[in-house]
């Protein structure tokens, strides 16, 4: 199973529902996605910190198309799929009482690094039109660690609505706190709703 680490704002389930309806271009030799979850140069806190980023939840136009990317290409696993009744307050979108489908997906960690997808289904939210293809203040990037990087980048490019911004290539970043340089192979793309994804695989 692939490691998936999402960086972004966590959205607590209890805060969003009123009620639940039960109805270089040459590939280098990559490391596996199942490498250690620790990052060189980062020391485990001696005391438990108060906060973990659990999940990033995104509002999407077309749930099934988004699942083609996050489930089928990235290889994440659905652990929750239901219809919720929205207040229109905690999540200020749509009218009170609207129905939305909520799907949660996890990677290797059973608690953090999840992705949530929400689609308003009754009534639907207005289509905002084309999403921006340049980033600015308020933009965000989700970083993933995966395996078989080149194949997954190629498959991501085939998902309708995905816009590739950089092909698979090798990159080197300075190490943190005196650790060796960080070497990754990665590609970048906008998902079908305008979230920028950086899909990486550690190499070397």
C-alpha positions, 0 to 999 in steps of 0.5 A: 500500500502506498504512503500518502501524506497530505498537507492542508487544513483538517476538516472534522466530520462532526463539524460538517454535518447535521445528520447522517443519511444511512442511505531530468526526464530519465527515471532513476532507480527509485526507493519503495514507498514503504520506506521509513515514515521518519524524515532525516533531520526531523527529531521525534518530539520528546513530548506529545504535541497537541495537534496532528493534521488528520485530513484535507477535505475538498469539495469536488464537482464529480465524485466518480471522476475524483475517485479515478484519481485518488483511488485508482491512480494514487491507490488510496483506500476508501474507508467511509462513503455516505450521504450527509445532511449539511447545515450550510453553517459549519461548512458555509456552502449550499442551503441548509438541509442540502445533501452531500456525498462524503468519501474518506480515503486513507493511505498507510496510516490509519489516522493521519494523512487522509483525503476527504472528497465531498460532492453536493448532490441535492441541490448541486453547488453552482459550477464555478467554471474553469479553475485557476491554472496559476497559483497565488495567495491562498493556494495549497499543494498536497504532497504525496509519497508513492511508488511506481512514480512514472506509471502513476504520473502517466495515469494521472494525466489521463484523468479528465480535468487533470492538468499536468504542470511538470512531468516526472523528473529527478529533483534534489532539495537541501537536507534539513538540520545537516541531514543529506540532500533529499532526492526525489522523482516527482511530477506536478498536476492540478486535480479535476477541481484545481488542487495542486498535487505534487506526487513524489517518490524518494530515490537514491 
